[in-house]
């Protein structure tokens, strides 16, 4: 098992090639979460993720023969970019095997950073098996995304930086995929300050570490798709599970809607673009998944910001709908001149902005001469929606919120 000295050596080895990211306080989210919330902004690294810490620490320890043979990794995106960027910078050829569903932005970025991308399999685990096969056939050095001592030590440098903040944190909330980051951070912080709480967060569809520590061992778990693609690992690492069992205080899970809401909150309030895995910590705190942190100093590691713009657009719309700031109202009325204008005028009078109008005459259970109208509107919240519905009904317009 790696030690605090290994992590300190990794930090000296990395030097200024890795950005010491800030950890600011959010006053607004502190009020919403009920604790003093600080965000360790690893999304500001060159490749948009913490992963390059471990990747560089591993690359810097390769022999000259290993460098000449090249390296290979399997990744859903962030580890890929970290390996590709620093390998190219050091003059080492890199090949990255990525699952086919990997967001296009991560594939494009990995290629732009100098990595040769091979798309294989439907999941990280299938890509992992293929990468190991290529490594054996071509004599390349395989760089594991998390279950490697050099990787864990590199990620642990985040913990050293958190210890140097002016604030003494009561708890640190860490997203978990395979467990490399939480393992390194937990060793760095617990060995220095045993009283600090280390809390892991996983998507409920990919709770591999929770399963491993719950007595099931590091076996492959059943999964479903998740927007936290960077955390989509079916099997926790052997090394990382052993470290987590010793140092991690608790592991909680968050739902897809909770992750989406946290992404939107960080974008809207903190002006910070975060991927699903990076928002998992805030999701856990915001939705009260962690007990005993009320009025405490809590650091959340924003692990990455490499989110597909198309997914971000969908999350924004879904979040606005959940908050009542975008709504679909269904009206059933007579199909006659001036009827739509009357409805639209009521919307304008209460200050609702109409984004889209759809008429349905043939496919609804209506009398002949009737029409079902769906209006998608921009509103100020649930109370504003109720105000509009009340005004419409007072004018004998049959209206309801449609889901």
C-alpha positions as CSV (number, residue, x, y, z in Angstrom):
1,X,0.0,0.0,0.0
2,X,1.2,3.5,-0.8
3,X,2.2,5.9,1.9
4,X,2.0,9.6,2.6
5,X,5.7,9.8,1.6
6,X,4.8,8.3,-1.8
7,X,2.3,11.1,-2.3
8,X,4.8,13.8,-1.2
9,X,7.3,12.4,-3.6
10,X,4.7,12.5,-6.4
11,X,4.1,16.1,-5.7
12,X,7.8,17.0,-5.9
13,X,8.0,14.9,-9.1
14,X,5.1,16.7,-10.8
15,X,6.4,20.2,-9.9
16,X,4.8,23.0,-11.9
17,X,3.6,20.8,-14.7
18,X,0.4,20.4,-12.7
19,X,-1.8,23.4,-11.8
20,X,-2.4,23.9,-8.1
21,X,-6.1,24.5,-8.4
22,X,-8.1,27.0,-6.3
23,X,-10.6,26.0,-3.6
24,X,-13.0,29.0,-3.2
25,X,-16.0,29.3,-0.9
26,X,-19.5,29.6,-2.4
27,X,-21.7,31.8,-0.3
28,X,-24.9,31.0,-2.2
29,X,-24.4,27.3,-2.2
30,X,-23.4,27.3,1.4
31,X,-26.8,28.8,2.2
32,X,-28.6,26.2,0.1
33,X,-26.5,23.3,1.4
34,X,-26.5,24.2,5.1
35,X,-22.7,24.0,5.4
36,X,-19.8,26.1,4.3
37,X,-19.1,24.7,0.8
38,X,-15.7,24.9,-0.9
39,X,-15.0,23.6,-4.4
40,X,-11.6,22.2,-5.4
41,X,-11.7,23.2,-9.1
42,X,-9.9,20.3,-10.8
43,X,-11.9,21.1,-14.0
44,X,-9.3,24.0,-14.4
45,X,-6.5,21.6,-15.2
46,X,-5.1,21.8,-18.7
47,X,-7.1,18.7,-19.8
48,X,-10.1,19.7,-17.8
49,X,-9.7,17.0,-15.1
50,X,-7.7,15.8,-12.1
51,X,-6.6,12.7,-14.1
52,X,-3.4,14.2,-15.4
53,X,-1.9,14.2,-11.9
54,X,-1.7,10.4,-11.8
55,X,-1.0,10.0,-15.5
56,X,2.1,12.3,-15.3
57,X,3.4,10.7,-12.1
58,X,3.3,7.3,-13.8
59,X,4.9,8.6,-17.0
60,X,7.7,10.2,-15.2
61,X,8.7,6.9,-13.6
62,X,9.0,4.9,-16.9
63,X,12.3,3.5,-18.0
64,X,13.8,4.6,-21.3
65,X,12.9,1.3,-22.8
66,X,9.3,1.7,-21.7
67,X,9.2,5.2,-23.1
68,X,10.4,4.0,-26.5
69,X,7.8,1.1,-26.6
70,X,5.0,3.6,-26.0
71,X,2.1,3.5,-23.5
72,X,-1.5,2.4,-23.8
73,X,-4.5,3.2,-21.6
74,X,-8.3,2.5,-21.4
75,X,-10.5,5.4,-20.5
76,X,-14.0,7.0,-20.9
77,X,-12.2,10.3,-21.5
78,X,-10.4,12.1,-18.7
79,X,-7.6,9.6,-18.1
80,X,-7.2,9.4,-21.8
81,X,-6.7,13.1,-22.1
82,X,-4.3,13.2,-19.2
83,X,-2.1,10.3,-20.6
84,X,-2.2,11.7,-24.2
85,X,-1.3,15.3,-23.2
86,X,1.6,14.5,-20.9
87,X,2.9,11.6,-23.1
88,X,3.0,13.9,-26.1
89,X,4.7,16.6,-24.1
90,X,7.3,14.1,-23.0
91,X,7.8,12.6,-26.5
92,X,6.1,9.3,-25.7
93,X,3.7,7.6,-28.2
94,X,0.3,6.9,-26.6
95,X,-2.6,4.8,-27.6
96,X,-6.0,5.1,-25.9
97,X,-8.8,2.6,-26.0
98,X,-12.1,4.3,-25.4
99,X,-15.7,2.8,-25.1
100,X,-17.8,3.5,-28.2
101,X,-20.4,5.6,-26.2
102,X,-17.7,8.0,-25.0
103,X,-18.8,11.6,-25.6
104,X,-17.5,13.0,-28.9
105,X,-15.8,16.0,-27.1
106,X,-13.6,13.6,-25.1
107,X,-12.7,11.6,-28.2
108,X,-11.8,14.7,-30.2
109,X,-9.8,16.2,-27.4
110,X,-7.8,13.0,-26.9
111,X,-6.8,13.0,-30.5
112,X,-6.0,16.7,-30.5
113,X,-3.7,16.1,-27.5
114,X,-1.7,13.6,-29.5
115,X,-3.2,10.2,-28.5
116,X,-4.1,7.5,-31.0
117,X,-7.7,6.6,-30.3
118,X,-9.1,3.1,-30.6
119,X,-12.9,2.8,-30.1
120,X,-13.8,-0.6,-28.7
121,X,-16.6,-2.0,-26.5
122,X,-19.8,-0.7,-24.9
123,X,-18.2,0.0,-21.5
124,X,-15.0,1.0,-19.8
125,X,-14.4,-2.6,-18.7
126,X,-14.6,-3.9,-22.3
127,X,-12.2,-1.2,-23.4
128,X,-9.9,-2.1,-20.5
129,X,-9.7,-5.8,-21.6
130,X,-8.9,-4.8,-25.2
131,X,-6.2,-2.3,-24.1
132,X,-4.5,-5.0,-22.0
133,X,-4.6,-7.4,-25.0
134,X,-2.9,-4.8,-27.3
135,X,-0.3,-4.0,-24.6
136,X,0.6,-7.7,-24.4
137,X,0.8,-8.1,-28.2
138,X,2.9,-5.0,-28.8
139,X,5.0,-4.8,-25.6
140,X,3.6,-1.4,-24.6
141,X,3.3,-0.2,-21.0
142,X,-0.3,-0.3,-19.8
143,X,-1.3,2.7,-17.7
144,X,-4.3,1.8,-15.5
145,X,-6.9,4.5,-14.9
146,X,-7.0,4.0,-11.1
147,X,-5.7,0.7,-9.7
148,X,-2.0,1.6,-9.9
149,X,0.2,2.9,-7.0
150,X,1.8,5.7,-9.1
151,X,-1.7,6.8,-10.3
152,X,-3.1,6.8,-6.7
153,X,-0.1,8.7,-5.4
154,X,-0.5,11.3,-8.2
155,X,-4.2,11.8,-7.4
156,X,-3.3,12.1,-3.7
157,X,-1.5,15.4,-4.4
158,X,-5.0,17.0,-4.4
159,X,-5.2,16.0,-0.7
160,X,-1.9,17.7,0.1
161,X,-3.2,20.9,-1.6
162,X,-6.4,20.8,0.5
163,X,-4.3,20.5,3.7
164,X,-2.5,23.7,2.7
165,X,-5.7,25.8,2.4
166,X,-6.3,28.4,5.1
167,X,-9.5,26.6,6.1
168,X,-9.4,23.5,8.2
169,X,-11.9,21.2,6.5
170,X,-14.2,19.1,8.6
171,X,-15.0,16.8,5.6
172,X,-13.9,16.3,2.0
173,X,-16.4,14.9,-0.5
174,X,-14.9,12.9,-3.4
175,X,-16.5,11.4,-6.5
176,X,-15.7,7.7,-7.0
177,X,-15.3,5.8,-10.3
178,X,-12.7,3.1,-9.7
179,X,-11.4,4.8,-6.6
180,X,-8.0,6.2,-7.6
181,X,-8.7,9.7,-6.5
182,X,-10.4,9.0,-3.2
183,X,-7.7,6.5,-2.3
184,X,-4.9,9.0,-2.7
185,X,-6.8,11.9,-1.2
186,X,-7.8,9.7,1.8
187,X,-4.2,8.6,2.5
188,X,-2.8,12.2,2.2
189,X,-5.4,13.7,4.5
190,X,-6.1,10.9,7.0
191,X,-2.4,10.3,7.6
192,X,-2.0,14.1,8.3
193,X,-5.3,14.8,10.0
194,X,-7.0,11.6,11.2
195,X,-10.1,13.5,12.4
196,X,-11.1,14.7,9.0
197,X,-14.0,12.9,7.3
198,X,-13.6,11.4,3.8
199,X,-16.9,10.8,2.1
200,X,-17.2,9.1,-1.3
201,X,-20.0,9.7,-3.8
202,X,-21.0,7.3,-6.6
203,X,-23.9,7.4,-9.1
204,X,-26.6,5.0,-7.9
205,X,-26.3,3.1,-11.2
206,X,-22.5,2.5,-10.8
207,X,-22.0,2.0,-7.0
208,X,-19.1,-0.4,-7.5
209,X,-17.0,0.8,-4.4
210,X,-20.1,0.7,-2.2
211,X,-20.7,-2.8,-3.3
212,X,-17.0,-3.8,-2.7
213,X,-17.0,-2.4,0.8
214,X,-20.4,-3.9,1.6
215,X,-19.0,-7.4,1.6
216,X,-19.4,-8.3,-2.1
217,X,-15.7,-7.8,-3.0
218,X,-14.5,-6.2,-6.2
219,X,-16.8,-8.1,-8.4
220,X,-18.5,-6.7,-11.5
221,X,-21.9,-5.1,-10.7
222,X,-25.1,-4.7,-12.8
223,X,-25.4,-1.2,-14.2
224,X,-27.5,1.2,-16.2
225,X,-26.4,4.3,-18.3
226,X,-25.4,7.4,-16.3
227,X,-24.7,11.0,-17.1
228,X,-21.7,10.7,-14.8
229,X,-19.8,8.8,-17.6
230,X,-16.4,9.5,-15.9
231,X,-17.6,7.4,-12.9
232,X,-19.0,4.6,-15.0
233,X,-16.8,1.7,-13.7
234,X,-18.4,-1.7,-13.1
235,X,-15.6,-3.0,-10.8
236,X,-13.7,-1.2,-8.1
237,X,-9.9,-1.6,-8.1
238,X,-8.3,-4.2,-5.8
239,X,-5.8,-1.7,-4.4
240,X,-8.3,1.2,-4.2
241,X,-10.9,-1.0,-2.4
242,X,-8.3,-2.0,0.2
243,X,-7.4,1.7,0.8
244,X,-11.0,2.8,0.9
245,X,-11.9,0.1,3.4
246,X,-9.1,1.5,5.7
247,X,-9.5,5.3,5.2
248,X,-12.9,6.2,3.8
249,X,-15.6,7.1,6.4
250,X,-18.7,6.6,4.3
251,X,-19.9,6.2,0.7
252,X,-23.3,7.6,-0.5
253,X,-25.0,7.4,-3.9
254,X,-26.9,10.1,-5.9
255,X,-29.5,9.8,-8.6
256,X,-29.4,11.0,-12.2
257,X,-31.8,13.9,-11.5
258,X,-29.7,14.9,-8.5
259,X,-26.5,15.0,-10.6
260,X,-28.3,17.0,-13.3
261,X,-29.6,19.5,-10.8
262,X,-26.1,19.9,-9.3
263,X,-24.6,20.5,-12.8
264,X,-27.2,23.3,-13.4
265,X,-26.6,24.8,-10.0
266,X,-22.8,25.0,-10.6
267,X,-23.4,26.5,-14.0
268,X,-25.9,29.1,-12.9
269,X,-24.6,30.1,-9.5
270,X,-20.8,29.5,-9.8
271,X,-20.5,30.0,-13.5
272,X,-18.6,26.7,-13.6
273,X,-19.0,24.1,-16.3
274,X,-18.9,20.6,-14.7
275,X,-19.4,17.1,-16.0
276,X,-21.6,14.6,-14.3
277,X,-18.9,13.0,-12.2
278,X,-17.6,16.4,-11.1
279,X,-21.0,17.4,-9.9
280,X,-21.6,14.2,-7.8
281,X,-20.2,15.7,-4.6
282,X,-22.5,18.7,-4.7
283,X,-25.4,16.5,-5.5
284,X,-24.8,14.5,-2.3
285,X,-24.5,17.6,-0.2
286,X,-27.3,19.6,-1.8
287,X,-29.8,16.7,-1.4
288,X,-28.8,15.9,2.2
289,X,-27.2,12.5,1.6
290,X,-24.4,13.1,4.1
291,X,-25.2,13.4,7.9
292,X,-23.3,15.5,10.4
293,X,-21.9,18.2,8.1
294,X,-24.4,21.0,9.1
295,X,-22.5,24.3,9.6
296,X,-19.2,22.5,8.9
297,X,-16.4,23.4,6.5
298,X,-16.9,20.9,3.6
299,X,-14.6,20.7,0.5
300,X,-16.0,19.1,-2.6
301,X,-13.7,18.0,-5.4
302,X,-14.9,19.1,-8.8
303,X,-13.1,16.3,-10.6
304,X,-13.7,17.4,-14.2
305,X,-15.5,19.7,-16.7
306,X,-15.4,17.7,-19.9
307,X,-19.1,17.5,-20.6
308,X,-20.6,17.0,-24.0
309,X,-22.4,20.3,-25.1
310,X,-25.4,18.4,-26.3
311,X,-25.8,16.6,-23.0
312,X,-25.3,20.0,-21.2
313,X,-28.1,21.5,-23.3
314,X,-30.5,18.6,-22.3
315,X,-29.6,19.0,-18.6
316,X,-30.2,22.7,-18.7
317,X,-33.7,22.2,-20.2
318,X,-34.5,19.4,-17.8
319,X,-33.3,21.4,-14.8
320,X,-35.4,24.5,-15.9
321,X,-38.4,22.3,-16.2
322,X,-37.8,20.8,-12.7
323,X,-37.6,24.3,-11.2
324,X,-40.8,25.4,-13.0
325,X,-38.9,27.9,-15.2
326,X,-39.8,26.1,-18.3
327,X,-43.3,24.5,-18.5
328,X,-45.6,22.8,-20.9
329,X,-49.3,23.8,-20.6
330,X,-52.0,21.9,-22.4
331,X,-55.2,23.8,-23.4
332,X,-58.3,22.2,-24.8
333,X,-60.6,24.6,-26.7
334,X,-62.7,25.2,-29.8
335,X,-60.8,25.5,-33.1
336,X,-61.9,28.9,-34.2
337,X,-60.3,32.2,-35.2
338,X,-58.9,34.3,-32.3
339,X,-58.8,31.5,-29.7
340,X,-55.0,31.1,-29.8
341,X,-54.6,34.9,-29.7
342,X,-56.8,35.0,-26.5
343,X,-54.6,32.4,-24.8
344,X,-51.4,34.1,-25.9
345,X,-52.6,37.4,-24.6
346,X,-53.2,35.9,-21.1
347,X,-49.7,34.5,-21.2
348,X,-48.3,37.9,-22.1
349,X,-50.3,39.7,-19.4
350,X,-48.8,37.6,-16.6
351,X,-45.3,37.9,-18.1
352,X,-44.8,34.4,-19.4
353,X,-42.7,34.0,-22.6
354,X,-44.0,31.5,-25.2
355,X,-41.3,29.4,-26.7
356,X,-43.3,26.9,-28.8
357,X,-46.9,26.2,-29.8
358,X,-48.2,22.9,-31.1
359,X,-51.8,22.2,-32.3
360,X,-53.2,18.7,-32.2
361,X,-56.6,18.2,-33.9
362,X,-56.5,14.6,-35.1
363,X,-54.7,12.5,-32.5
364,X,-56.4,13.6,-29.2
365,X,-59.7,12.4,-27.7
366,X,-61.6,15.5,-28.8
367,X,-65.0,16.4,-30.2
368,X,-65.1,17.4,-33.8
369,X,-64.2,21.1,-34.0
370,X,-62.0,20.9,-30.9
371,X,-58.2,21.4,-30.7
372,X,-55.6,20.5,-28.1
373,X,-52.9,23.2,-27.9
374,X,-49.5,22.6,-26.1
375,X,-47.6,25.7,-25.2
376,X,-44.0,25.6,-23.9
377,X,-43.4,28.7,-21.9
378,X,-40.5,30.4,-20.1
379,X,-41.7,31.3,-16.5
380,X,-40.3,32.4,-13.2
381,X,-41.1,29.3,-11.2
382,X,-43.9,27.1,-10.0
383,X,-45.9,30.0,-8.4
384,X,-45.8,31.9,-11.7
385,X,-47.1,28.8,-13.5
386,X,-50.0,28.5,-11.1
387,X,-50.8,32.2,-11.7
388,X,-51.1,31.6,-15.4
389,X,-53.3,28.6,-15.0
390,X,-55.6,30.5,-12.7
391,X,-56.0,33.4,-15.2
392,X,-56.7,30.9,-18.1
393,X,-59.3,29.0,-16.1
394,X,-61.0,32.3,-14.9
395,X,-61.6,33.0,-18.6
396,X,-63.2,29.5,-19.1
397,X,-60.1,28.1,-20.8
398,X,-59.5,24.5,-19.9
399,X,-55.8,24.3,-19.1
400,X,-53.4,22.1,-17.1
401,X,-49.7,21.6,-16.7
402,X,-48.6,18.7,-19.0
403,X,-45.7,16.4,-18.0
